[in-house]
């Protein structure tokens, strides 16, 4: 599955502050040579403006999508295309009965309505593969009649080997719980685990009913524009204790992506700094992953984008 390039429609911002990158010391007073002008002031404004409602600490606000993978699924181009598109076929009965369950937060428990395995499967499966004229019936085979031409992110390309349009095969379904980052820290959330013949790990669909999921608060970012060398944080690629991997939105010709972090006991604000290229450059947004180490483990603290003030979610795989 090919993906079109993303047009750059928002200012590119990102932050660093009091935390250190992997190449530097533990978080502490920032080295002035690694600071971006105006970041600390803006990050402090973002932190002060963060005033979520009571449901942030009492409800269920997941900061990950409802379909997750735990571990390396061992994707091929064919299986990843099917996963992204939601192409599945079930070779076992999918139970329609509902079960009870509760979410276990670090600060307590919450009982919520759950969906059945059949409902979770209907949310997961988005239909059959689209017709693929000229493509092989099995992955990795040459296309009938020789090379084919198809659209790609950089224009039209010619290839002699095509990706087969195949669904993922569900061979079992079990009920369990998986770790999910939420507004109240990492919680154990009820989930349906679909064993897939073509993948090394199950495809997990969180079992909490959509009506029980609370929306993420609307952000309140500063009104003033960002300095030109700052870029925004798009999402979190990973959270591991005090280590955060943040994906910055940078321009196609930007260089020197450097994370910036502003850390308080109740909130973390992130962004980044880049060196802008001179001359003409395509208006294309790229994602640049960078890693920082906080002074203390993140815990239940929200990670906010220095541009919009929005809480960042874990990026879908």
N, C-alpha and C positions, 0 to 999 in steps of 0.2 A: 504494500500500500504506500503510495507516494503522498507526501504532504506538501501543500502549497506553501510558499514562503510567506511569512507574516509581515504585513505592512506595518511600519512604525507609525502609530497614530497617537501615542502619548509621549510626553517628555520622558526621557530616559534618566532615571535617578537610582541611586543606591547609597547605602550608608556604611560608615565604619565609625568607631569611636573609641570606647574604652576597652574593647576586647582586642585580642591579638590574633593574627592569622597563624596557620600552622608553622610558618617559617619564623615566627617571632616568639617573644616570651609570653608568659601567662598574662591574662588581662590585667590592666592596671592603668596608670596615667598614660595618656596617648603621647607618642612621639610626634612632635609638631611637624616633622618632615613627612609623616604619613597621614596627616589630617587634611580634610577638604574644607575649604573656607565655607563657613555658614552651616556645616552639618550639625554640629553640636547644638546650636541655637534652634535650628528647625526640629531636630530630634526631641529636644526638651519640650517644644511646643506640642509635638505629636503626643508625647507621653502625658502631658498635662491635660490634653483634650480627650484622652481615652477615658470614657465614663460609660461602660456597658451597663445594661439593666441587670436586675437581680437574677434573671434566668441564666446569665453567664456563669453564675456560681451554684445555681440550683437545678438547672435543666440539663438537657442533652444537646450540646452543640458540637457536632463532630467537625474536626479540622482536616478530615480526609474524605475522599469520595466514598460512595456506598459499595463500589466494587474494588477490592484490593487484592494484592498478591503478597504473600509472605515467603520470602526466599526467591531464589533464581528459578524462573519457570523453564529456562532453557529454550527460549524462543528461537524459531527459525523465521525467515521472512514470511513464510506462509502462515505459521501459527500466530505470529504477532499481528498480521493483517486480519486474521479471523477474530482475535481477541479485541482489537481496536474497533472492529465493525460490529461485534456482538453476534457472531455467527456460531450457533451451537446446534447440536442434535443430541437428544437424550436416548440412550439405549437401555435405560432402567426406568421404572415408574417413579414419578416425582410426587411425594406425599402431599395431599391437599390439606391435611389437618394442621391446626395451629398448636403451638406449644407455648408454655410459659417461660419466662426468663427475666433476668435483671441485669442491669449494668453495674459493674463494680468500679467505683472511682477511688482515687487515693483518699478522699475525704468522706466516703459513704457509699450508699447503694441507692439505686433508683429502679423501680419496677415500671416497665412501659409495655404497651401493646406491641406484639411482634407479628410479622407476616409468616405465612406457611412457606414450606419449601417450594410449592408450586407457584405461589405469588412471587417469591424471590427469583425463580427461574424465568418467569414471564418478564420481570424487570431486567434480567440479565440478557436474555436472548432477544435480539433485535431483528430477527427474520433470517431468511435464507440468503446465501451468497448471491450477489447479482450475477446475471449472465456474463460470461467472459468469452465472447466470440474469439476464436483463434488461440485460446489458451489451452494448455494441456489438461488432461483429466487427472494427472498426478503431479505433485510438485517436482521441479527440477528437470522436467523433460523439455526438449526443444519445441517451440510452437509449430503447429502444422503449417506447412507452406513456407517455412523459413522465417527470417526476422520480421518483427512487427514494429509498428510505430505507435507510441502512446504519449500523452502529456506527462510532463514531470515538473518539478519545482523550478528548473532552469530552462523550460521550453520543451519542445518535442524531442524525444529520444528514440533511438532504434536499438532493439535488443533481440537476440535470438533465443533467449531463455526467459520464460514468463513465470510469474507467480500463479499457482493454481488457486482457484476460488473454492476453498474447502472449509467446511465448518469444523469446530472442535467437538469431540465426542465425549459426552458426559457418561461415565460408567458407574458412578456412585454418588450419593449425597448423604452427608452427615451433619448433625447439629453440634455446634461447639461455641467457643468464645475466642476472640482474637484481640490483641492489643491495638487500640486506636487512639490517636491523639485527639483530645477534646479540649474544650474551654476550661475544664477542670483537671487538666493533666492527662496522662496516659491511663485509659480505662480498659477494662476487659468487657467487650461488647458482644452480645449474642450474634451468631452468624451462621449462615448455611455454607458449608464447604462442599464444592462440586469437584469431584475427582475427574480430571480430564485425561483421556488416554494419551494425547499428544504433548502434555506438559509435565514437568517434573514436580510441580507443586499444585495444590488445589487452587481453583478460582474461588475467592471468598466474596459472598454477597452479604452485607450486614443485614441482620434480621429485624431491626427496629422499624416499626411502621412509619412511613413518611409523615403521617400526621403528628407524630410524637417528636419529630426533629425540629428544634428551635432554630430560627434563622440567625445568621451572624449579624451583629450590629452594623449599621451603616457607618462608614468611616467619616471622620471630620479632620481633613488635612488643612494645613496652613494655606492662606490665600495667596501669599507671595510666591513668585516663581522660584524655582531652584537655580542655584548657580549652574553654569553650563557644564561644568565637569562632573556633576553628580548624576547618578542614574538610579532608577527605582529597583526595588526588590520585587520579583514577580511571584515567587513562591519558595517553599522549603523543599529541598531534595531529600534531606535526611536530618533527623535529630537523634543524637547519641549522647545523653548526659549533658555535658557542658559544650559539646561540639555541635555546631550548626553548619549544614551545607546549604547555602542560599544561592538561588539562581537570579542573577542580575540581568536586566534587560539593557543590552548595549547595542550601539550602532554597528553596522557591517564593517566599518573601517576603524572603529575605536580600538585602542590598545591599552595595555597596562591596567586591566580590571583589578581593583583593590577593594576589599570589603571594608565597610565602616560600621561600627556598632556603638550604640549608646545604651548602657545597661543601668537599670534601677532595680531595687528589690521587688517591684511589682510589675515591671514591664521591660521589654527589650525592643529597641528600634534599630532597624538595619537598613542599609543602603550601600552605595558604592561610589567609587571615583574612577574615572577613566581619562585617558588622554585622547582628545578629539583629533581626528585627522583633518588636514587642510585640503582644500580642493573639493571636487565633486565626489559624492559617494552615494550608492544606492540607499534609499530610505527603507531599509530592511531591519527588523528587530531580531537580534540573536540572543540566545540565553547562555550566559557565562556562569557556570557553577564556581563558587568560591567557598572556602571553609574558614570559620572563625572559632575561637575557643573563649567561652565566657568565664568570668571569675568564679561562678558557681553553677551547678547544673540548672538547666532551664526550668525544670519542674512544671508548674501550672502557669507560668508567666506567658502572656501572649507575646508573639513576635510581630511587630508592626512595621509596615513599609513607611519609610521616611517621606515619600512623595504623597501618597494618598491617606496615610494614617490607618489603612485597613489591616486587620489581622491576617497573617499569611497562613495558608493551608499547605499540607503535604501535597506535593505535585503527584498527579497520577503517573503510574509507571509508563 
